[in-house]
Amino acid sequence: MLFSVLIRPSFQPIVFLAPRMLVPSTLKTTIRRRYHFTAPLRALLLLGGVSWAVLATGLNSPVLAQPPGVGAPSEQGPGPSAANSKADVDGGRVKDDQAMIEKTKAEMPEEIRKEAEAAYEKFQATHEELTTEMLELRKLHIRFNNDIDRSPQASKAFRAQQHKVWDVMQKQMKNAVEVFRLLPSPEAASYMVTMVQHNFDHDIYDLPTYEAAARLIDIGQNYRYLFLTAARAGVATGNFETSRKVYDALESDELEKVDLANQHFIDELEKQFNEEKERMEKIDRDALPQVLIKTTRGDVLIELYPGEAPSTVAHFIKLVKQGFYDGLDFSQVVSNMLALSGDPNGDGRGNSGQFLMDEHDNENAHCALRGSLVMAKIPMGEGRFIENSASSQFAIFFLPVAGAKEQQTIFGRVIEGMDRISLLRRRDPSKSDEKKIQLPPDAIISAEVVREGPELPEPKYVDVAAELKKAQEAGLIKLKTPAE
């Protein structure tokens, strides 16, 4: 199992402290028993109702997801049906066995018991906070849906409340993991189940998600998304041994395209992760430039790498200061891959009018991890790009990409708000369906430099027409003539 070292042998079997690596044979047996639960705790995890993940929808969505025990918002207008209490919002919540909680705490050493009590109190307090904030969000949504208030101020207030609820949800995820390390809490486990599934659906692969998925597997939860989440989050957070064992235990038809790629390149991904970790330890990160990007999903803070990509960073900062990115859409957001912005045309061909010299061959060039920023280049197909063709479009990766550093300049990384990027509305122009209603894309509201960093050189630009001609002469592309 992933987390199977007990504090005391006499404790309940869900009380875990230290990690141990997966045993493939055990995992295969677990997978073959998928959807079967033998312990009362496992069964309780299924009783939590609808996801707490209200943030997955917005004002322009036809239905707003509700917390456990809550139906769809009323369409009857104001009145008794719109007056909701905390009991309405909290209905259907899985409840802990307080006798079992107290018995477990009584058997703990004093130091661990104090830690467990503090974690449990924090978890319960944050639940109350989340219930209150969810109730406020629901009220705002009902008023909007029922045409009581559709003003720009109401829309802004709803979005702000969305962001607030999501922050509390993220905090509660960490709290749930802390509780579950120490206490037999179905409430914490149920919350983890809900959030891991939500995070899997939205490419949120951080450390709390990794640990939650691993611990749920440990107690016999057999959903496929738990195993895939543990593997992907392991790759994203540096827990490669776990990822290897999950991938080796699953059959190829149980893996998705991204998992097959992760499995194939896992040795290279681990090498790059460790290289990047060592590289960042040698950099004075307090001196790195920072840019705050305000998006329709919330704020995102990025740090830039002027030492390894000086021209690209100088160009990006210049565009930010010019307000170039303000109001631009995330024109492409592809699950398991990336979010792309910086196209003023919105058709995939927009640019700033200036094209950068590649810097991916610079000494100590960075690797592409989860959250890394790369300047997008003109594609030639089959995973190749026109040299020196990066301009204004940039991508943020949801997961590490082993081959990115060989062709594209990685010039920064998200250090706060990567979950906001993961929540961006998916938009893949290559798979657009004109018969379906196309909801508007998320966008950059504004971007500003919040820390200047060192003095930067002038960006190095190239003649992109010459680069295109060079690629044509090499037989890599065929340029269309005006007649075509």
HELIX and SHEET records of a PDB file:
HELIX    1   1 PRO A   24  ARG A   32  1                                   9    
HELIX    2   2 PRO A   40  LEU A   44  1                                   5    
HELIX    3   3 LEU A   45  LEU A   47  5                                   3    
HELIX    4   4 VAL A   54  ALA A   56  5                                   3    
HELIX    5   5 PRO A   80  ALA A   82  5                                   3    
HELIX    6   6 LYS A   86  ASP A   90  1                                   5    
HELIX    7   7 GLN A   98  ALA A  106  1                                   9    
HELIX    8   8 GLU A  110  ASN A  145  1                                  36    
HELIX    9   9 PRO A  152  LEU A  182  1                                  31    
HELIX   10  10 PRO A  186  ASP A  201  1                                  16    
HELIX   11  11 LEU A  207  ASP A  218  1                                  12    
HELIX   12  12 ARG A  224  THR A  237  1                                  14    
HELIX   13  13 PHE A  240  ALA A  249  1                                  10    
HELIX   14  14 SER A  252  GLU A  254  5                                   3    
HELIX   15  15 LYS A  257  HIS A  264  1                                   8    
HELIX   16  16 ILE A  266  GLU A  281  1                                  16    
HELIX   17  17 ARG A  285  ALA A  287  5                                   3    
HELIX   18  18 PRO A  310  GLN A  322  1                                  13    
HELIX   19  19 ALA A  404  GLU A  406  5                                   3    
HELIX   20  20 MET A  418  SER A  422  1                                   5    
HELIX   21  21 PRO A  429  LYS A  431  5                                   3    
HELIX   22  22 VAL A  464  GLU A  473  1                                  10    
SHEET    1   A 2 VAL A   5  LEU A   6  0                                        
SHEET    2   A 2 PHE A  16  ALA A  18 -1                                        
SHEET    1   B 8 GLN A 332  VAL A 334  0                                        
SHEET    2   B 8 LEU A 338  SER A 341 -1                                        
SHEET    3   B 8 PHE A 394  PHE A 397 -1                                        
SHEET    4   B 8 SER A 372  MET A 375 -1                                        
SHEET    5   B 8 ILE A 410  GLU A 416 -1                                        
SHEET    6   B 8 GLY A 298  LEU A 304 -1                                        
SHEET    7   B 8 GLN A 290  THR A 295 -1                                        
SHEET    8   B 8 ILE A 444  ARG A 451 -1                                        
SHEET    1   C 2 PHE A 355  LEU A 356  0                                        
SHEET    2   C 2 TYR A 461  VAL A 462 -1                                        
SHEET    1   D 2 PRO A 379  GLY A 381  0                                        
SHEET    2   D 2 ARG A 384  PHE A 385 -1                                        
END                                                                             
